[in-house]
Amino acid sequence: MNSPRKLEKKELLSSKKSIQSIFDNGLTIKAYPLFISFEVVDSKHSEIKVLFSVSKKRQRLAVRRNGIKRKLKESYRLNKLPLREFILKEGLSLNLMIIQVTGDKVPYSTIEKKMIKGLSKLKESLIKSN
């Protein structure tokens, strides 16, 4: 049985069309140092697809970018349940892009606090739009 806290490969956003669509039509929530861009999409079943990104311009070394992405994934994985339950209850399908915009070294505790704040803002935004 799949754990609700697990971040599976099918939950990761990889379609170039979907990513471009988020850039073109998506809305953005700011919880510095994170930007959360999202788009509600039409789909037969309820799901959240997510992409994690760190700017190469701000973090030159791939090792650091990958470390930050690891922290972002872990923070999202641990704090996605309230959003996931809301999405399933409302029958929505959502594409998310979580971007760290700062070049500074940010501790995991800060990333987790901002992730919680950003995901709650996202949920509030979705409640207002429905």
C-alpha positions as CSV (number, residue, x, y, z in Angstrom):
1,M,0.0,0.0,0.0
2,N,1.3,3.5,-0.9
3,S,2.1,5.9,1.9
4,P,0.4,9.3,1.5
5,R,3.6,10.9,2.5
6,K,5.6,9.3,-0.3
7,L,6.6,11.4,-3.3
8,E,6.3,9.1,-6.3
9,K,7.6,9.5,-9.7
10,K,4.1,9.9,-11.2
11,E,3.7,13.0,-9.0
12,L,6.6,14.8,-10.6
13,L,5.8,17.2,-13.5
14,S,7.9,16.5,-16.6
15,S,5.8,17.6,-19.6
16,K,7.4,20.5,-21.4
17,K,3.9,21.7,-22.5
18,S,2.6,21.7,-18.9
19,I,5.7,23.6,-17.7
20,Q,5.4,26.2,-20.4
21,S,1.7,26.5,-19.6
22,I,2.5,27.3,-16.0
23,F,4.9,30.0,-17.1
24,D,2.3,31.4,-19.6
25,N,-1.0,31.1,-17.7
26,G,-0.1,30.2,-14.1
27,L,-0.5,32.2,-10.9
28,T,2.4,32.8,-8.5
29,I,2.5,32.8,-4.7
30,K,5.6,34.3,-3.0
31,A,6.9,32.9,0.3
32,Y,10.5,34.2,0.1
33,P,12.8,32.4,-0.7
34,L,10.2,30.3,-2.5
35,F,8.0,31.1,-5.5
36,I,5.1,28.7,-6.0
37,S,3.6,28.9,-9.5
38,F,0.5,26.8,-10.2
39,E,-2.2,26.1,-12.7
40,V,-5.5,24.3,-12.2
41,V,-5.8,21.9,-15.2
42,D,-8.6,19.8,-16.6
43,S,-8.1,16.1,-15.9
44,K,-10.2,13.1,-15.5
45,H,-8.8,12.3,-12.0
46,S,-7.6,14.4,-9.1
47,E,-3.9,14.8,-8.8
48,I,-1.1,17.1,-8.0
49,K,2.0,17.2,-10.3
50,V,5.0,19.1,-9.0
51,L,8.3,20.4,-10.3
52,F,11.2,21.6,-8.2
53,S,13.7,24.2,-9.6
54,V,16.7,26.2,-8.5
55,S,18.2,28.9,-10.6
56,K,21.5,28.1,-12.2
57,K,22.2,31.9,-12.3
58,R,21.9,32.0,-8.5
59,Q,23.5,28.7,-7.6
60,R,26.4,28.0,-10.0
61,L,27.4,24.6,-8.6
62,A,25.2,21.6,-9.5
63,V,26.0,20.0,-6.2
64,R,24.4,22.9,-4.3
65,R,21.4,23.1,-6.7
66,N,20.8,19.4,-6.2
67,G,21.1,19.7,-2.4
68,I,18.5,22.5,-2.4
69,K,16.2,20.5,-4.6
70,R,16.5,17.6,-2.2
71,K,15.5,19.9,0.7
72,L,12.6,21.3,-1.3
73,K,11.3,17.8,-2.2
74,E,11.6,16.6,1.4
75,S,9.8,19.6,2.8
76,Y,7.0,19.3,0.2
77,R,6.7,15.5,0.8
78,L,6.2,16.1,4.6
79,N,3.8,19.0,4.3
80,K,1.6,18.1,1.2
81,L,-1.2,16.2,3.0
82,P,-3.6,19.2,3.7
83,L,-3.3,20.4,0.1
84,R,-3.7,16.8,-1.3
85,E,-6.8,16.2,0.8
86,F,-8.3,19.5,-0.4
87,I,-7.5,18.7,-4.0
88,L,-9.1,15.2,-3.7
89,K,-12.2,16.6,-1.9
90,E,-12.7,19.3,-4.6
91,G,-11.9,17.0,-7.5
92,L,-9.3,19.4,-8.9
93,S,-6.1,18.6,-10.8
94,L,-3.1,20.9,-10.2
95,N,0.3,21.5,-11.7
96,L,2.8,23.1,-9.3
97,M,6.3,24.5,-9.8
98,I,8.3,25.3,-6.7
99,I,11.3,27.5,-7.3
100,Q,13.9,28.7,-4.8
101,V,14.9,32.2,-5.9
102,T,17.7,33.1,-3.6
103,G,21.4,32.4,-4.0
104,D,22.1,32.4,-0.3
105,K,22.5,29.3,1.7
106,V,19.1,28.7,3.4
107,P,18.7,26.2,6.3
108,Y,16.2,23.4,6.0
109,S,14.1,24.8,8.9
110,T,13.5,28.0,6.9
111,I,12.7,26.1,3.8
112,E,10.2,24.0,5.7
113,K,8.5,27.1,7.3
114,K,8.2,28.8,4.0
115,M,6.9,25.7,2.3
116,I,4.2,25.4,4.9
117,K,3.3,29.1,4.4
118,G,3.3,28.8,0.6
119,L,1.2,25.7,0.5
120,S,-1.4,27.2,2.9
121,K,-1.5,30.4,0.8
122,L,-2.0,28.1,-2.3
123,K,-4.9,26.3,-0.6
124,E,-6.5,29.7,0.4
125,S,-6.1,30.9,-3.2
126,L,-7.8,27.7,-4.5
127,I,-10.6,28.1,-2.0
128,K,-11.3,31.7,-3.1
129,S,-11.3,30.7,-6.8
130,N,-13.9,27.9,-6.3
